[in-house]
Amino acid sequence: MMAMCRSNDCSVIAYHEVSIERLFQLEKRRFAHVLEHAGPALPGEIANLGATMTTILSVGHQGIDGLMRNRALLHAGFGVVRKHLIVLSLDDDLCLNHGGDRNCHGGASMSFAKAVDLLRLAMMATSRQGVCLSDVEAEFGGVRRTAQRMIAALEEAFPATEHYVGDDGRHYWRLPSRAVAPLLTPSAEELVSLKSAISELERVDMNGEAIQLRSLERKVRALIPSDRTLRLATDEEALLEAMGFAARPGPRPSMNEAVDLAISEAIKGPFELKIHYQGRGDAKPTWRTIEPLGLLLGSRRYLVGIDTAKRDGRYRHYRVEDIMEAQVQAKIFAYPDDFDLREYATRAFGSYHHEAEYGEVVWRFSPEAADRAARFQFHPRQEIEHLDDGAMLVRFKASGHLEMSWHLYAWGDSVEVISPSGLAAMVHPYRRSDFAALP
């Protein structure tokens, strides 16, 4: 462990396979090797660093306690390193590289990646259960010995780390959240991503989820130290300005916030939901009670559910914008064991399901459009075939010919429907050759 100490604290800047005791047991001749390799690049600075490090090493020989009493000295030494973008690499041979020079023993210079990994490990350890060695191996891709060294570094950097044996017989290490909270100020990029996610949820009318995420955003911002708020706000504003898509214009179905919140609450229950709904064939809206199973998102939003008055084994779709009012009921229902919303969604091209249309779909994109079409995922289970003439075939199974037609119109005469014939009849008469660009 190598430490960079300030006047009032000591924070880890890099972790490697040597302990702090070993670091300060290094002989002066080994540091002379450092000066020899880096001296030509920064002669004046290395001379100053050499004098400082000589004193530091002599203090280190007196023991760690002696070193900790000279934090200002240690900080001064590593301050020179940071100022000139020099990175100390600790291995069996101590080596100092400048500007990414990899010629010294062929070893890459040590960056702050180890410190980042240690901070990631600390965040993992703040979970309720903490982390075990298997968790560390899975997260960082190392072997058991590497995981043990990282745990040792965690305990040394964060003395508040707790060790216990779980019910499964494994050893766990847990860290109180307060121990790492001061190190976890969100970045401007993270705040912008959070704001963008809220905007995207609102764009697709998932207002219940957007409200919850906005509440989370307020809590995160409340925890940011006041001295960092202004700088983050400035960076965030610049990033948002560059990411104009955060408020994309375009057509969208009407929204009813009260209905969205009721649907969200009912799905999470799961509770029965009473809706005032007017279907396509209904002369006027009627009240009906359903068991909501999930939402399908597309050009329109559909609530998938079971009509409690029609227990016929069918899953019905209710267009969310056609729900005038929604009331969450106190009755809890049993979610069907054989229903998987993700699997169910793959049976349609968009959000509209039509069981009579379900079957194989094959499209052929012209050689001119093949490269562009290859960048699209038309269906989660599509199969792609590149033909000798440069064209491309796309195959998948789904229903929803109307939504397919809406999409294929944008491709003009660059696409041909091979099957089914019903979809071909809907698309081919309206293909155009005068579109200035492809999707």
N, C-alpha and C positions, 0 to 999 in steps of 0.2 A: 504494500500500500504506500503510495506517495501522497503526502499531504501538503496543502498550501495553507499556511496559517496567517490569519489577519490578527489585528491587535486585540480583537475581542471574541474571535471564534476560530475554529479550525474546520475547513470544509474540504472534502475529498475532491481531487481533480482527476485522478486516474487510478485504475486498479490493474494490477498485473500479478504474476505468479510469485512475487516476492513480498515478504512481510516488511513492515516499517523497521523492525529490528534489523533485518538483513540489509536494508538500504543504508543504514548508518553504521554498518560494520564493513562497508566497502573500503578498500585500501585507497590511499591517496593516489597511488600509481594508476589505479583504474580510472579515476577522474582525469588524470593527466592525459589518458587516451582520448577522452572527450575533447579536451582543449586542443589537442593535436589535430583532430579532424575538423573541428568547427572554427578554429582560430583564423585560417585564411579568409573566411567569409566575413567575420565580424571581429577583427583583431582588438579594437579598443574595448568593445563591450565584453568580449570573452576575458580580457585581462581583469576587468572589474569583477566579472562573475567568478573568475578563478579565485580571487582573493576572498570573496564572500563565501564561496563554497568550501574553501579550505577551513575557514573558521567554523562553518556549519558542521562539517564532518568531524572536526575535533570536539565540538560540543556533543555531537551524536555519539561519539565513543564513550562519553560520560553517562550515557543512558538516555532513555526517552524522556524521563522527567526533566533532565537538564535541557534537552532540546525544547520542550514545551515552555520552559521559562524564557526562552529566547525567540519567541514567535516573531517579533519585529525583524530580527535578523534573517530568519528563514523567509519571511515574506519579502524582504528586500532582495534576496537572492533570486527567488522565482519571479519577482517583479521584472527584473532585467530580462528573464526568459520570455515572459509574456509580451513585453514591450516590443521585442524584435521578432515575434512570431516563431520562436524556437520551441521545439517540443522535446521533452526528455523522454527517452525510451529506455525502460528498465528491463534488462534480460540478463542472461548469464554474463554478457559483456555489456557494461554500461556504455551507451553511445548517444551522442547528440547530433541530430540532423537538422539542417537548415533548409527551409524552402522546399521540403519534400525530397531532399537528396537521399537516394536509396543505395548509394555506393558503399557506405560504411558497413562492412560485413554483409552486404546484400539485404539488410533488414529494413522494413518500412518503419518510418518514424511513428511513434505512438501518438495518437490523437486523443481527443476528448471522448471517443466512442465508448471507452471503458467506463467513464464517469456517467455517460448517458445510460449505459446498461445497468449500472448500479442504481441509478435513480429509478429506472423502470422496475427493477427488482424491489426497491423500497415501496413503490406504489402498489405492486402486486401483494406485498406483505401486509398492506393495510386492510386487506379484505377480512371478513369475519373469521375465516378459517386460517388465513395466513398462507404460506407457501411451504411445500415440501421439496425435496431434491428432485423428484420426478417433474414437478411443475417447472423448476428452473431449467432442467434439461429440455423439456418440450418447448419452452419459450425462447431459449437462447441457442438451442441446437448443439449443445456441448455434451461431453461425457460426464460420468458421475464425479470424477475428480475435479473437473472444472466447476461443476455445480457446488461442490463442497468449498472450493476456494471462494466462490462468489458469496456463499452464505457467511463464510468467515469475514469477508470484507464488509458485508452488511452489518454484522454484529459489531465490527470495529468502528465503522463510520457512524452507526446509530446505536448507541449504548442502550437505548430503550427497547431494543428488540427482545421479544419474549420467546423462549423455547419451550415446547411441550410435546408430549406424545399423544396423538389423537386416538380415537376409538378404533381406528383401523390399524393401529400399531405403528403408524408412520410418525416420523419426527417432523414437526412443523415449527416455523418461525413466523412470528406475528409482530407487527409494528404498529403502535398507536398512530392514528392519522395526524395527530398534532405534531408528531416528530418530523413529518415531511411537508406539512401544510405550507410553511414559509417558502419552500422551494418550488411550489407548484403553481405559480402565477400563470394564468393562461396567456398564450401569445395572441397577437393581433390576428394572425391567420386562423387560429382556432375560434376566436370570437366571430370572425367573418363567416366561417363555415357554419357556425351555429345559427347566425342570422340568416344565412342563405337557406339552411334547412327549414327554418320557420317560414320563409317566403315561399319555398317550394311546396310545403304542406298546405299553405293558404291557397296557392295557385291551383292545386288539385282538390280544393274544398275539403281537406281533412282538418277542419277547424278545431275539433276537439283535441287532436294531437298537437296542433299548432299552439293552442292555448297552454297546454302542459309544458311544451318546450320553451315557450316564452317565459313561463314562470321559472323554469330552470335557469334560463339566461339571466333573469334578474337576480337569482340567488348567487350565481357565479360572479356576476359583476359586483355584488355587495361584498364579496370576500376578497376583492382585489385591493391591495394596499393603496392608500390615497396617493402616495408619491409616484405610483406607476400609472394611475388612471389617465392622466393627461396625455402621456406619451402613447399609451395604447390607443386612446381615442383618435389621435392624429393618424397613426398607422392604419387603424381600422377604416377611417374615412377614405384614405387613399386607396386601400384595397377594394372597398365597396364601389368606389368610382370606376375602378378598372374592371370590375366584374358587373358590367351592366345587365347581365342576364338575371341578376337577383330580383329584378322587377320586370320580368318579361311581359310585354303586351300580348294580346291575342284573345280570341273568343274563349269563353268559359261558361259552364252552366251557372245558373243563379244559385245562391247559397242561402241557407237558413241556419244561423248559428245555433239556435235552440234545438233544432232537429239534429244537427251534427253532434252536439254534446250528448243528447239523449241516446243516439245510436252508439256512440263511443262507450258510454256508461253501461248500456245493456249488453254489449258484446263482451266487455270485461267481466261482467257478473259471473256467468251469463244469466241475465234476467229476461223474462218475456217483455216484448215491446208492443205497445198498442199504437197503431199508426192510422192517421186519417189520410187515405191514399186514393188516388184516381188513376186506374190503369188505362191503357189505350182503348180498350173496349167498353169502359164504364161511362155512363152518362153523367155521373156525378161522383164526388168522393164518398167513400164509405169507411167506417171504422173496422179494423180487423186486428187481431192479435197474432203475432208471429214470434217464432223463436229465431233470433238473428244469429247467423253463423259467421258472417264476415262481409267485407266490402271488396268488390271488384272495381278496379280503377282503369279507366280508358277515356275515350272521348266523352263518355258519360259514366257516372258512378252508379253501380247497382248494389243494393243490399241483398245478399243471399240469405234466405230464411225458410222456415217451415211454417205454413199456415196452420195454426192449431185447430181450425175448423175443417181442415181438409187433410186428414192423415192418410194420404194416398202414396206416400213414399217419394214424392217429388220435391225437389228443391226449387223454390220460386225466386224470381228476381224482381226487385222493386226499385225503380228509378228514384234516386234520392231526391232530385229536384221536384218530383211529383208527390212527395210526402209533405202534406200541408202542416201536420202536427204530429208529434211523437211523444209518448208518455211511457216512462220506464215503470214496469210493474214490479211488485215485491216478490213475485213467484220466480224461483230459480228453476231452470230446466237442465236436463242432462244433455250435454253436448254429444252428438252421435259419435260412437267409437269408430265407425267406418267412413267418416267424412274427413277429408284432408283438403283444406281450402287451396293450398298451393297446387296439389294434384288436380283438383277440380278446375282451377283457372287455366290449366294447359289444354283443356278441351275446347277452348275458344281462342280466336285470333285476337280479339279485344276483350271487351267486358260483356258482350252479348252472347249468350249460349242458345243454340238451336240444335237439339239432339238429332233431328232429321237430317241436318246438313253435315253432321260429323263424319269425317272420312279423310282420305289422303288428298293433299293439296300439292300440286307441282307447278312451279313457275320457272320460266326460262328468261334470263336476262341477256340481252344482246352483248356482244364483245365490247362495245363502247361503254356499256353500263355495268359490266361485270365487276370491275374494280371497286366502283362505288357501292354496288349492292353487297359486295363481300364484307363491307364494314358494318353492315346492319345485322342485328339479330331479329329476324322476323318472328321467331317462335323459340321458346326455350329448348325444344327438342328437334330443331331443324337439322337436316342433313344437306351438306353442300357437295356438289359434283362439278368440277371444272371440265369442260368439253374441249376437244382438240381445236375447234375453231375459235376458242377464246371466250365463248359464252359460258354461262353458269346456270346450273339447275339448283333450285331450292325445294326440298321436300319436307313436309311435316303433316301431322294429323290434327285437324281442328274444325270447328264450326265457326259461323259468323261471316257469311259471304258478303253481307252488306258492308261491314267494316273493312273487309279485305278490298272491296271495290273502291271505297273511299281512298284507301292508301295507294292502291295500284294506279289510280287515275293520275297521280303526281308523276309517275314514271313514263307516262305517254306511251309511244310505240316502242319503247326500249324494253318492255316486258311482254311476255306472252304466257297466257294461262294454258298449260297443257292439260290439267285436270283440276277439278271436276268440270264437266261440260256446262253445268248450270252457272258456275262462276265465270267461265269463259264468255257465255252469252251476255252476262252483265257488264263485262269489261271491254271486250274487243270492239264493239261498235263505237266506243267513245274514246279510243286511244288517239292521242294527238302527236304530231311531229314537230310542232312549233314552240315547244317549251324552251326557254333560254337556258335552263339549268336543270339538273337532276336533284332529287332530294338530298 
